[in-house]
Every structure is written in structure tokens, then in C-alpha cells.
Amino acid sequence: MSAVLAERPLARTAFATSREMDFFSEKELVAQSGHKRDEWPGLIVKELVDNAVDACEEAGVAPRIQVAADESGISVLDNGPGIPEMTLEKVLDFRVRVSSREAYCGPTRGAQGNALKTLVGIPFVVDPKRGRLVVTTAGVARSIACRLNDVTQKVEFEVERSELIRPVKTSDLYKSGSAVRVEWGPMPAGLWPSSKSRPASSWRGQIESLIRGYALFNPHVTITLGWFGERLEHVATDAGWKKWRPNAPMSAHWFDLPRMERLIGAYINDERENGGAGRTVADFLREFDGLQRSRTQTAVIARAGLKRTRLSDLASGGTLRSVLIDRLLAAMKEMTKPVNPSRLGQIGKEHFEKRLRDFGCKAETITYKVIKRLDDGIPLVIESAFGCAESALAAFDTGERRRIYAGVNWSPGIKNPFRSFGQTGEGLEGLLERQKVGAREPVVFAVHLASPRVQYADRGKSSIVLTSEDE
């Protein structure tokens, strides 16, 4: 009898685990962000500064950004319009990914839809008892802490809301902006919480490099780093410098059929879930470069055979009507011109030269090159600059003296994003080595790519895919 019982197979139960946990463990945060734990301080700075500069540009103000690091966390303060309360509410809904970028095509700093969600999870993982995200905007501070329910394996949020006597104040420029702080409990002996209990000073080079990267790739940005009481500031070289703004109209030429279907599908789904009369095709066309005039919209609609059509008519149940959408996209392209690469925004020789001199390069050694190209309606601008230092640059922890600043769409990478070129798979470091610019050479090299269609190799935007045509 006992032998029969021993052979009875196990009836396994299919347990359901909340997807909220995708942001509340080290393993899942690494997968979501594309960066290991030792890179999270840089990730915090990058995501917050990206969002802050985007918000300022959308509001039409020259960005002024303050980054501060102390024993208890990292803060970013901006002079933008502030974070809408609805955005903060959506941040805490971990059932969905929320983004005002993902379905669109454009030269933007990010489009993953998980930046603030990631920053809710990081303080919980590094310090489960004291970690929190504090967001201050419009004179109201919201402290968001997380607690894990061990039984349900779900995250429970503790949100404390407090009105300030006055907004966080460092200068009058920041009264309308926002301050976001990723906070943990103070650590002894200058340590920051990490798997190896590394001292905060070991991240200084990484964060200072990011701050210099923002100053290098954004002539209109004034950015300051407060590092445990020490101050490093880069003042804008041209506060009036213009680039393609995050909320500027898109170009139909940046879309192919799958991308256009993704955008239209997202609009239709949003209307179905949130109600409303539903936008017309003419309303939709107004969001595109060269299609703001009603006469042009009428011509596009006539060519596509979509008179008196609403956007929702381009779907039937759960299926998009691809033939109609393809016809509409073709008409949009016929009635508009591709965007000239110069309109994306060129950082420029003068700015690069100024910044490389600030970084210690000898003026007579600085060289600059720009490539502008339009391939099948997709504009591309690649700028590079090179200079030799006056004296040997201080070495990184790795022993490198060479400084590489690499950025995509005005955002510097935590790591070099140009890690693979074409069929050879050779990265930027290998290319520099072949040019006799090794890791021990006291040089500065900067490269920046602007394009409305950047293909990333991972969710964390840490590496981009370049074909042989892009080299």
C-alpha cells in the first residue's frame, strides 16, 4: 500500500504571480532597466534628467537642472512645468506600461514607458525598510514607499501627501518645476546601499561623466551637480538653441505600416477604454508635420478615400484594417516632404570645441565632424569631436585615461551605446583602438547620433543597433 502511495504523481498547482513584481526584485529590475545594480545610481540620474529636460523643452523654457547626491539618496530638480497628478497616479499602476513616447516615431530621449516605475522599485530593493520615492511639484510633496505582502506577493504602496508652505526653493526659476528624490536610509562611513556595500565615492566618476554628457550634447541646458556638498556646474553655451522638441509634430515619412498601425491602434484602444466622441482622421492628421492645414488634410483624405471617416473606423473589432491604413500612410507621404536632417538640431562645432576645452583639451588639437543624411525619408545627424588633453587625465577605476562621451538623441549613455557596428560587430572602443587611441591615452572623444528611428538592442536603451549603412 505504501509503495502505491509513493508512486502517486504530484498534482501541481498553477500559481498566479502578480506582474507588479517585475519592478520589485533585483533580477527583474535589471531586466527592466538593462543595467546591473552597480549602475543604478547612474540610471537614476539619467532617467530623471531625461524626463526633466524633455519637460522643459515641451514647455519652451531653457532647461536648468540641479542634480544632488548625499548619503541618503539622489535628487533632480528642474524648472519645467511640473509633473501632472494623473501621471503620478499612473506610475503606481504596475499592470500597465505608461508612455507618451512609445507608440510615436520621433527623435526623443526615451520611449520605454517604465522610467518612473523603475525608480519606485529601486529604493525598495536597495533599502526595503526606508527606501522611498519623493516627488515634489506645485508645492505638494508625495512620499511613495513600498511594502511587500509575503503571502500575496503583491506590492502595497504607502503614499503620504503633504502641502508645503512654499515649493522647494533654490531659486525663483524652480517654483513651477518639480523635484524628484530617490531616497534610502543614511548609511555609515559614506556607504551607499549595494550588493558590495561600495562607498558612494566609487560612483562619482560615473555620475560626473553623465552630467558632462548632458552639458556636451545640449547647448541650451545649464546643469549642476551637488556631490556631498561639492558643486560642479556647466552653464548653457546657447540658452536659445533649438532642436526638434519632444512635442513637435511627427513626420509621416518616419513611419512604415507596422509603426503606423501601432499608433492608430493605441489611439483607438485609448478611446475605447476612456470614452469620448473619438477623433476624426482629420484630427489625427493635424499631429503630423506639413499636415496642419485643413486644405492639405482634405487632399490626403480624398486620396485615401476616407471622407467622413473616424479613426475608429480603421479597425473592425479587434482587427486593424491594414489596407485602409496603408492607403492613408501613402497619401500622407505623397502630400508632405521628408524632414531635412538640419531640422533635427545640430549641436555644432563651436559648442563642442567650448566643452572639450572645458574638459581639459588643448584647443589646437580639437577636431569636429558632422554627417547629415536622409535615407528613405529618415533623417540622421552624426556629430563627433576629438581632442588631446593638456595633461594626463585622471584614471577611471578601470585605469582608463581616455574619455568617451557617446549619446543618442541628446541623452548620454551610462555605457557606450555604440557597441556593435554592422556585420563585423566591432564596437566604438575597437574602432578607436585601430586608430591608435587606446584606453591609456589622455584624449577625449565625443560622438552623438540624432534620428527619429533609433533601434535599441535592449529595454534599457543601453545599446543601439547600427547597420553597415549607418557606419
C-alpha positions as CSV (number, residue, x, y, z in Angstrom):
1,M,0.0,0.0,0.0
2,S,2.8,2.4,0.9
3,A,4.6,1.7,-2.4
4,V,1.4,2.6,-4.3
5,L,1.1,5.9,-2.4
6,A,4.7,6.7,-3.0
7,E,4.3,6.4,-6.8
8,R,1.3,8.7,-7.0
9,P,2.3,11.7,-9.2
10,L,2.3,15.2,-7.8
11,A,-0.7,17.3,-8.9
12,R,1.0,20.6,-9.4
13,T,-1.0,23.9,-8.9
14,A,-0.5,26.7,-11.5
15,F,0.1,29.6,-9.1
16,A,-0.6,33.1,-10.4
17,T,2.1,35.7,-9.5
18,S,1.4,39.4,-9.8
19,R,3.3,41.2,-12.6
20,E,3.9,44.0,-10.2
21,M,6.9,42.1,-9.0
22,D,8.6,42.9,-12.4
23,F,9.8,46.1,-10.7
24,F,10.4,45.0,-7.2
25,S,13.3,42.5,-7.2
26,E,16.9,43.0,-8.2
27,K,16.7,40.4,-11.0
28,E,13.6,41.9,-12.6
29,L,14.8,45.5,-12.2
30,V,18.0,44.5,-14.1
31,A,15.8,43.0,-16.9
32,Q,13.5,46.1,-17.0
33,S,16.3,48.7,-17.0
34,G,19.1,46.9,-18.9
35,H,21.5,47.9,-16.1
36,K,23.0,45.9,-13.3
37,R,22.8,47.0,-9.7
38,D,26.1,48.8,-9.6
39,E,24.9,51.0,-12.4
40,W,21.6,52.1,-10.7
41,P,22.9,55.4,-9.3
42,G,23.7,56.4,-12.9
43,L,20.4,55.1,-14.1
44,I,18.5,57.2,-11.5
45,V,20.3,60.3,-12.7
46,K,19.8,59.5,-16.4
47,E,16.1,58.7,-16.2
48,L,15.3,61.8,-14.1
49,V,17.4,64.2,-16.2
50,D,16.0,62.8,-19.4
51,N,12.4,63.5,-18.2
52,A,13.3,66.9,-16.7
53,V,14.9,68.2,-19.9
54,D,12.1,66.8,-22.1
55,A,9.5,68.6,-19.8
56,C,11.4,71.9,-20.1
57,E,11.6,71.7,-23.9
58,E,7.9,70.9,-24.2
59,A,7.2,74.0,-22.1
60,G,9.5,76.1,-24.3
61,V,11.9,77.1,-21.5
62,A,15.7,76.7,-21.4
63,P,16.3,73.8,-19.1
64,R,18.0,74.4,-15.7
65,I,18.7,71.1,-13.9
66,Q,20.1,70.5,-10.5
67,V,21.3,67.0,-9.5
68,A,22.3,66.4,-5.9
69,A,23.7,63.3,-4.2
70,D,24.1,62.8,-0.5
71,E,24.4,59.9,2.0
72,S,20.6,59.3,1.8
73,G,19.8,59.5,-1.9
74,I,19.8,61.3,-5.3
75,S,17.6,64.2,-6.2
76,V,16.9,66.0,-9.5
77,L,15.3,69.5,-9.6
78,D,14.1,71.2,-12.8
79,N,12.4,74.4,-13.9
80,G,9.8,72.7,-16.1
81,P,6.0,72.8,-15.8
82,G,5.8,70.2,-13.0
83,I,4.6,66.6,-13.1
84,P,0.8,66.2,-13.6
85,E,-1.0,64.4,-10.7
86,M,-2.5,62.0,-13.2
87,T,1.0,60.9,-14.3
88,L,1.8,60.1,-10.7
89,E,-1.3,58.1,-10.3
90,K,-0.5,56.0,-13.4
91,V,3.0,55.4,-12.1
92,L,1.6,53.3,-9.3
93,D,-0.4,51.1,-11.7
94,F,2.0,48.3,-12.4
95,R,-0.4,46.4,-14.5
96,V,0.3,48.6,-17.5
97,R,3.2,50.4,-19.1
98,V,2.5,54.1,-19.5
99,S,4.4,56.2,-22.0
100,S,3.7,59.4,-24.1
101,R,6.5,58.3,-26.4
102,E,6.4,54.6,-27.1
103,A,3.8,54.5,-30.0
104,Y,5.2,57.5,-31.7
105,C,8.2,58.0,-34.0
106,G,10.4,60.9,-33.2
107,P,13.9,61.9,-32.0
108,T,13.2,61.6,-28.3
109,R,15.3,60.8,-25.3
110,G,13.3,57.8,-24.2
111,A,10.3,55.7,-25.2
112,Q,10.2,52.7,-22.9
113,G,7.3,53.8,-20.6
114,N,8.9,52.4,-17.4
115,A,11.3,55.2,-16.1
116,L,9.3,56.4,-13.1
117,K,8.1,52.8,-12.4
118,T,11.7,51.7,-12.2
119,L,12.5,54.5,-9.8
120,V,9.7,53.4,-7.5
121,G,11.2,49.9,-7.3
122,I,14.9,50.8,-6.9
123,P,14.7,52.4,-3.4
124,F,12.6,49.4,-2.2
125,V,15.2,46.9,-3.5
126,V,18.2,48.7,-2.0
127,D,16.5,49.5,1.3
128,P,13.2,47.7,1.8
129,K,12.5,49.4,5.2
130,R,13.5,53.0,4.5
131,G,13.6,53.3,0.7
132,R,11.1,55.7,-0.9
133,L,10.5,58.0,-3.9
134,V,9.6,61.6,-3.0
135,V,8.0,63.7,-5.7
136,T,7.5,67.5,-5.1
137,T,5.6,69.5,-7.6
138,A,3.2,72.5,-7.4
139,G,4.0,72.9,-3.7
140,V,2.9,69.4,-2.8
141,A,5.3,66.6,-1.7
142,R,4.3,62.9,-2.2
143,S,6.3,60.3,-0.5
144,I,5.9,56.8,-2.0
145,A,7.1,53.8,-0.1
146,C,6.5,50.2,-0.9
147,R,5.9,47.1,1.2
148,L,5.8,43.5,0.0
149,N,2.9,41.3,1.1
150,D,4.7,38.0,1.6
151,V,1.6,35.9,1.1
152,T,0.0,37.6,-2.0
153,Q,3.4,38.5,-3.4
154,K,1.9,41.9,-4.3
155,V,3.3,45.3,-3.5
156,E,1.4,47.6,-1.2
157,F,2.0,51.4,-1.5
158,E,2.2,53.9,1.3
159,V,1.7,57.3,-0.1
160,E,2.0,60.3,2.2
161,R,0.9,63.7,0.8
162,S,1.9,66.9,2.4
163,E,1.5,70.5,1.3
164,L,4.5,72.7,1.7
165,I,4.4,76.2,3.0
166,R,6.2,77.1,-0.3
167,P,7.6,75.0,-3.1
168,V,11.1,73.5,-2.8
169,K,13.2,76.6,-3.3
170,T,16.7,77.1,-4.5
171,S,15.9,80.0,-6.8
172,D,12.8,81.6,-8.3
173,L,13.4,79.7,-11.5
174,Y,12.3,76.4,-9.9
175,K,9.0,77.4,-8.4
176,S,7.0,75.9,-11.2
177,G,9.1,72.8,-11.7
178,S,9.5,69.5,-9.9
179,A,11.9,67.8,-7.5
180,V,12.2,64.0,-7.6
181,R,14.3,62.2,-5.0
182,V,15.2,58.5,-4.8
183,E,15.8,58.0,-1.1
184,W,17.1,55.4,1.2
185,G,18.2,55.4,4.9
186,P,21.6,57.0,5.6
187,M,24.5,54.5,5.6
188,P,27.6,54.6,7.8
189,A,31.0,55.6,6.7
190,G,29.8,57.2,3.4
191,L,28.5,53.9,2.0
192,W,25.6,53.6,-0.4
193,P,23.4,50.5,-0.3
194,S,24.7,47.9,-2.9
195,S,25.4,44.3,-3.1
196,K,29.1,45.0,-2.2
197,S,28.5,48.0,0.2
198,R,30.5,50.2,-2.0
199,P,31.3,53.7,-0.8
200,A,29.3,56.5,-2.6
201,S,32.6,58.0,-3.9
202,S,33.0,55.0,-6.2
203,W,30.0,56.2,-8.3
204,R,31.3,59.8,-8.5
205,G,33.1,59.3,-11.8
206,Q,30.0,57.6,-13.4
207,I,27.6,60.4,-12.4
208,E,30.0,63.3,-13.2
209,S,30.5,61.7,-16.7
210,L,26.7,61.7,-17.2
211,I,26.5,65.4,-16.1
212,R,29.3,66.3,-18.6
213,G,27.5,64.3,-21.3
214,Y,24.3,66.3,-20.8
215,A,26.3,69.5,-21.0
216,L,28.1,68.3,-24.1
217,F,25.1,67.2,-26.1
218,N,22.7,70.0,-25.0
219,P,23.9,73.6,-25.7
220,H,20.7,75.1,-24.1
221,V,21.0,73.2,-20.8
222,T,22.5,74.6,-17.6
223,I,23.2,71.6,-15.3
224,T,24.6,71.5,-11.8
225,L,25.9,68.5,-9.8
226,G,26.0,68.8,-6.0
227,W,28.1,66.0,-4.8
228,F,28.1,65.7,-0.9
229,G,28.4,69.4,-0.7
230,E,30.8,70.0,-3.6
231,R,29.4,71.8,-6.6
232,L,30.1,71.3,-10.4
233,E,28.2,73.5,-12.9
234,H,28.1,73.6,-16.6
235,V,26.4,76.8,-17.9
236,A,24.5,76.7,-21.2
237,T,26.5,78.0,-24.1
238,D,23.3,78.9,-26.0
239,A,20.1,79.1,-24.0
240,G,18.2,79.8,-27.2
241,W,19.5,76.8,-29.1
242,K,16.8,74.9,-31.0
243,K,16.2,71.2,-31.7
244,W,13.3,69.0,-32.6
245,R,11.1,69.3,-29.5
246,P,9.6,66.2,-27.9
247,N,6.0,67.5,-28.6
248,A,6.7,68.7,-32.1
249,P,4.6,67.2,-34.9
250,M,5.8,63.9,-36.3
251,S,6.7,63.2,-40.0
252,A,4.7,60.6,-41.9
253,H,8.0,59.6,-43.5
254,W,9.2,58.3,-40.2
255,F,6.5,55.6,-40.2
256,D,6.2,52.3,-42.0
257,L,2.9,50.3,-42.0
258,P,3.6,48.4,-38.7
259,R,4.5,51.6,-36.8
260,M,1.5,53.5,-38.2
261,E,-0.7,50.6,-37.2
262,R,0.8,50.6,-33.7
263,L,0.0,54.3,-33.3
264,I,-3.5,54.2,-34.7
265,G,-4.3,51.0,-32.7
266,A,-3.1,52.8,-29.5
267,Y,-5.4,55.8,-30.2
268,I,-8.4,53.5,-30.9
269,N,-7.8,51.5,-27.8
270,D,-7.4,54.6,-25.6
271,E,-10.8,55.9,-26.9
272,R,-12.5,52.6,-26.2
273,E,-11.2,52.4,-22.7
274,N,-11.6,56.1,-21.7
275,G,-14.6,57.0,-23.8
276,G,-15.1,60.2,-25.8
277,A,-16.6,61.0,-29.2
278,G,-13.5,59.7,-31.0
279,R,-11.1,61.7,-33.2
280,T,-11.6,62.0,-36.9
281,V,-8.9,61.2,-39.5
282,A,-8.6,65.0,-39.9
283,D,-7.9,65.4,-36.2
284,F,-5.2,62.7,-36.5
285,L,-3.5,64.3,-39.5
286,R,-3.1,67.6,-37.5
287,E,-0.4,65.8,-35.5
288,F,1.9,65.5,-38.5
289,D,4.5,67.8,-39.9
290,G,3.1,69.5,-43.0
291,L,-0.5,68.4,-42.4
292,Q,-1.8,71.1,-40.1
293,R,-3.7,73.0,-42.8
294,S,-7.3,71.9,-43.4
295,R,-6.8,72.1,-47.2
296,T,-3.9,69.6,-47.1
297,Q,-5.9,67.3,-44.7
298,T,-8.8,67.3,-47.2
299,A,-6.5,66.4,-50.0
300,V,-5.0,63.5,-48.0
301,I,-8.4,62.2,-47.0
302,A,-9.6,62.4,-50.6
303,R,-6.6,60.5,-51.9
304,A,-7.0,57.8,-49.3
305,G,-10.8,57.5,-49.9
306,L,-11.6,58.2,-46.3
307,K,-14.1,61.1,-46.4
308,R,-16.2,61.4,-43.2
309,T,-14.1,58.7,-41.5
310,R,-13.3,58.5,-37.9
311,L,-10.0,56.9,-36.7
312,S,-12.1,54.1,-35.0
313,D,-13.4,53.2,-38.5
314,L,-9.9,51.9,-39.3
315,A,-10.5,49.0,-37.0
316,S,-13.1,46.3,-37.1
317,G,-13.5,44.6,-33.7
318,G,-10.0,43.5,-32.7
319,T,-8.5,43.8,-36.2
320,L,-7.0,46.8,-37.8
321,R,-7.9,47.5,-41.5
322,S,-4.4,47.4,-42.8
323,V,-5.4,48.2,-46.4
324,L,-7.0,51.5,-45.4
325,I,-4.2,52.4,-43.1
326,D,-1.6,51.7,-45.8
327,R,-3.6,53.8,-48.2
328,L,-3.7,56.7,-45.7
329,L,0.0,56.5,-44.9
330,A,0.8,56.6,-48.6
331,A,-1.3,59.7,-49.1
332,M,0.3,61.4,-46.1
333,K,3.7,60.8,-47.6
334,E,2.7,62.0,-51.0
335,M,1.4,65.3,-49.6
336,T,4.4,66.1,-47.4
337,K,8.2,66.4,-47.8
338,P,10.7,64.5,-45.7
339,V,12.3,66.4,-42.8
340,N,15.6,67.9,-43.6
341,P,18.3,66.5,-41.2
342,S,19.2,70.0,-40.2
343,R,15.8,70.5,-38.6
344,L,16.5,67.8,-36.0
345,G,19.1,70.1,-34.4
346,Q,22.8,70.3,-34.9
347,I,24.8,70.7,-31.7
348,G,27.6,72.4,-33.6
349,K,31.3,72.8,-33.8
350,E,31.5,75.9,-31.6
351,H,29.7,74.2,-28.7
352,F,31.8,71.0,-28.9
353,E,35.0,73.0,-29.0
354,K,34.0,75.0,-25.9
355,R,33.1,71.9,-24.0
356,L,36.2,70.0,-24.9
357,R,38.3,72.9,-23.8
358,D,36.4,72.9,-20.5
359,F,37.2,69.2,-20.2
360,G,40.9,69.9,-20.5
361,C,41.7,69.5,-24.2
362,K,44.2,71.7,-26.0
363,A,42.4,74.0,-28.5
364,E,44.7,73.3,-31.4
365,T,44.1,69.5,-31.1
366,I,40.3,69.6,-31.3
367,T,38.6,68.4,-34.4
368,Y,34.9,68.2,-35.3
369,K,33.0,66.4,-38.0
370,V,29.3,66.2,-38.9
371,I,27.4,63.8,-41.2
372,K,23.9,64.6,-42.3
373,R,21.9,62.1,-44.3
374,L,18.4,61.4,-45.4
375,D,17.7,57.7,-46.1
376,D,14.2,56.7,-47.3
377,G,12.7,59.7,-45.5
378,I,14.6,59.1,-42.2
379,P,16.9,62.0,-41.3
380,L,20.2,61.3,-39.5
381,V,22.8,63.6,-37.9
382,I,26.0,62.2,-36.6
383,E,28.5,64.6,-34.9
384,S,31.9,63.7,-33.5
385,A,34.6,65.7,-31.8
386,F,38.1,64.7,-30.6
387,G,40.8,66.4,-28.6
388,C,44.0,65.7,-26.6
389,A,44.3,66.8,-23.0
390,E,46.7,69.4,-21.7
391,S,48.0,66.8,-19.2
392,A,47.2,63.2,-18.3
393,L,43.5,62.8,-17.4
394,A,42.8,61.2,-14.0
395,A,42.2,57.5,-14.5
396,F,38.9,55.8,-14.0
397,D,38.7,52.8,-11.6
398,T,39.5,50.7,-14.6
399,G,42.7,52.5,-15.2
400,E,41.4,54.3,-18.3
401,R,42.5,57.8,-19.1
402,R,40.7,58.1,-22.4
403,R,37.2,59.7,-22.0
404,I,34.4,58.6,-24.3
405,Y,31.1,60.5,-24.3
406,A,28.5,58.8,-26.5
407,G,24.9,59.9,-26.8
408,V,21.7,59.3,-28.7
409,N,19.1,62.0,-29.2
410,W,20.7,64.4,-26.8
411,S,21.0,61.8,-23.9
412,P,24.4,60.5,-22.9
413,G,24.7,56.7,-22.3
414,I,25.6,55.2,-18.9
415,K,27.7,52.8,-21.0
416,N,28.8,53.3,-24.6
417,P,25.7,52.6,-26.7
418,F,27.7,52.1,-29.9
419,R,28.9,48.6,-29.1
420,S,28.3,46.9,-32.4
421,F,28.7,48.2,-36.0
422,G,27.3,46.4,-39.0
423,Q,28.2,42.8,-39.8
424,T,31.6,42.8,-38.1
425,G,30.1,43.5,-34.7
426,E,33.0,45.9,-33.9
427,G,32.3,48.5,-31.2
428,L,33.4,52.1,-30.7
429,E,36.3,51.1,-28.4
430,G,37.6,48.7,-31.0
431,L,37.4,51.3,-33.7
432,L,39.4,53.8,-31.6
433,E,42.0,51.1,-30.8
434,R,42.6,50.6,-34.5
435,Q,43.1,54.4,-34.8
436,K,45.8,54.2,-32.0
437,V,43.5,55.8,-29.5
438,G,43.9,53.3,-26.7
439,A,42.4,53.3,-23.2
440,R,45.6,54.8,-21.7
441,E,45.8,57.8,-24.0
442,P,44.8,61.2,-22.5
443,V,42.2,62.0,-25.0
444,V,38.5,63.0,-25.2
445,F,36.2,61.6,-27.9
446,A,32.6,62.5,-28.3
447,V,30.0,61.1,-30.7
448,H,26.3,61.9,-30.9
449,L,23.5,60.5,-33.1
450,A,20.2,62.2,-33.7
451,S,17.5,60.3,-35.6
452,P,13.7,59.7,-35.2
453,R,14.1,56.0,-35.6
454,V,16.7,54.5,-33.3
455,Q,16.7,50.8,-32.9
456,Y,17.7,49.7,-29.4
457,A,19.1,46.3,-28.6
458,D,17.6,46.2,-25.1
459,R,14.8,47.6,-23.0
460,G,17.2,49.8,-21.0
461,K,18.3,51.8,-24.1
462,S,21.9,50.9,-23.2
463,S,22.9,49.7,-26.7
464,I,21.7,50.6,-30.2
465,V,21.8,48.6,-33.4
466,L,23.7,50.1,-36.3
467,T,23.7,48.6,-39.8
468,S,26.6,48.8,-42.2
469,E,24.9,51.7,-43.9
470,D,25.0,53.7,-40.6
471,E,28.7,53.5,-40.1
